[in-house]
């Protein structure tokens, strides 16, 4: 084919370009309606809001790249958070509570990974089932208790502001993003993950133990859920059985908005990061405008559907064969 | 070869035996077999039976609908709002079912036309629906004091024991068992779920089949939602949030393969009964409500695991492993 073929205008618009434009537009809209939005302390609050969601979304990008999905990250967070509350309430030992939280999250992810990698049960059903399992478990553990009265040290984990305006979550996200982005774009693991999304057998035949990789990424996602639980508790200082209810959907939306395909094989950490920020801006903007959480959910659902339709139309134009691995 | 067919225990047969044993066990140990026990079981199980049939048909084609519960909410709201406005049954029932059909059809249309996996479309739709209830419907869609014009059908009983809703469910089940077993459409459905490529080569248009199935599922969700709503004097769309868990687990317990292409409507119907019997048993045993979530999750996992696992292969593998060890 001739390399001099004239490119159409739309082919210059990658997912990420569109996302950045969308982000810019959303920020401008909120800023114009509510000028207080542009104050650094208010604007950077966006990162404090999406701290938990962001951690999980970055991990979920790995999972969705392989063509899998985890529907229940929010309930894994809930279960981990409840375990934190229980441990703190019984032992008053912060280190132990944090350790148990991380272990619980990791085990939750490990259990998913074990089922998905060792049996042929699709991730969709596995996580649908374990999502209810974890929700049920956290309700059983907590009963009607709400755990509160956590030490101030815990709050420092999430409410510290660098230079007086930059939430510490920004640093967490950035560090995790750089590590995962490097693995995703440059590492062998990233290449294998994308390969598994396209054709798992091909990757198996090239001598890669895909079962181990699957188990690994789900377990890692579980660990991130545990971490997210701690960040969440630092922000709200109370472990309730309603925590994380809405997050399953927000996390998946962030990843899919970022252009990672549910079919597997294509995606980007950068896209996910922009997706996370868009969600944060929406959340912050809506709360500034005093809109209810329901309007936010409604909008988020619509945005997800529209973005999927847009991407699918774009894919159609570019033809799937030209996807880069 | 003998001419007499050896009776073979199918998955559905096995499930039927389990359900029967369960009923026997419950009636021996509790007052389940009393008039009110049987009545309330039939009343509770009928909406799930009908919806599980719809979900099974979706799963046959290799798709799924996570928004089935929230679509039900719209159906119930439509019926309630129309009754409040003074519409007779001949209008509000078809209108409500139509709403369900169209909403599910929209899911199907988006899934097929834009090649987006149904799980993502319906997950997003679920969110849109829930947000819609609370944002746009007056009082979040809560309508009370609907009166006997709304409830008479849901509360009517045949011979004082069989609720009309159960009769509807049985008729619907019979029709769909027949359709899936004997019609061309049923065969096409299995073909699309089993192997799309070969379905295409044999002249089936899979897109059209999938869209059709979504519409049919919506129709069944509509009936199911009405069967549940009509028993109450009020409608509240949020009451239906999360119901899809029961529908899906009924289908999966009934042996409908999540990979598509296999399973039976009979299985889904029995699966719905099984799910409810477990619930009832847990209530009798004095477990709190929230154990339901954990239990449903475990039931789904076990059911799918049994469907997926090829035990004959396992034996061979174990043999091989033990040989290797020696």
Interface residues (C-beta under 8 A of the other chain):
Chain A: X69 X71 X115 X119 X120 X121 X122 X124 X125 X126 X128 X129 X130 X131 X132 X133 X134 X135 X136 X137 X139 X140 X249 X252 X253 X256 X262 X263 X292 X294 X295 X296 X297 X298 X299 X300 X301 X302 X304 X305 X308 X309 X312 X313 X316
Chain B: X64 X110 X114 X115 X116 X117 X119 X120 X121 X123 X124 X125 X126 X127 X128 X130 X131 X132 X133 X134 X135 X245 X248 X252 X258 X259 X288 X290 X291 X292 X293 X294 X295 X296 X297 X298 X300 X301 X304 X305 X308 X309
